[in-house]
Amino acid sequence: MNCGAIPDALFESLFFDHAKGSFRGAVVVHKAYVEQADGGTLFLDEIGDLPLYQQVKLLRVLAHSAVTRIGSATPAKLDFRRVPATNEHLPQLVEDGTVRADLY
């Protein structure tokens, strides 16, 4: 997943799924990137380009190994490897305040 190419309005839907009936047009359960990686690997390309407010949401999933679909109250436990990559120097991005230290 190219983190730098995710439209702001689609981040949560692309990464965190949604439950059937959670909004108009949600007629089926949608398994997004995080849940699709269950049992495999989630490759997070250009992790340094992810905005801070989205990093917080991603960190919660990584810390708890679970995702709660939009429109659901029940978290789904996940087991996946995470492979972040970037062409940026992450320690510098942490120092600059554009990448959270706990994500690094």
Residue, then its C-alpha position, 0 to 999 in steps of 0.5 A: m500500500n502506497c501511504g503517500a497516495i491515499p486520499d484523505a477521505l478514503f483512508e479509514s475505508l481503505f485501511f479499516d473496513h466498514a460493516k454492512g449498513s454503516f453508511r448509505g451504500a454499505v450493502v456488504v462487509h468490506k475487508a480493507y487493507v489491514e484485514q486483508a493482510d491477516g495471516g500475511t504481510l501488510f507492506l506500508d510503502e512511503i510510511g513517512d508520507l502518511p499525515l500525523y492524524q492518520q498515523v495515530k489511527l494506524l498505530r492503534v491497529l498496530a498496537h492492539s493487533a485488531v481493527t474495528r470496522i466503521g459501523s461496528a463495535t466488535p474488534a476483529k483480531l488480526d495477525f500479520r507482519r508489517v513491513p514499512a518502507t520509505n525513501e526518506h530518513l525516518p529519524q529526521l522525519v521524527e525530529d522534524g515532527t512529521v512522523r510520530a516517534d512511536l510509529y518509528 
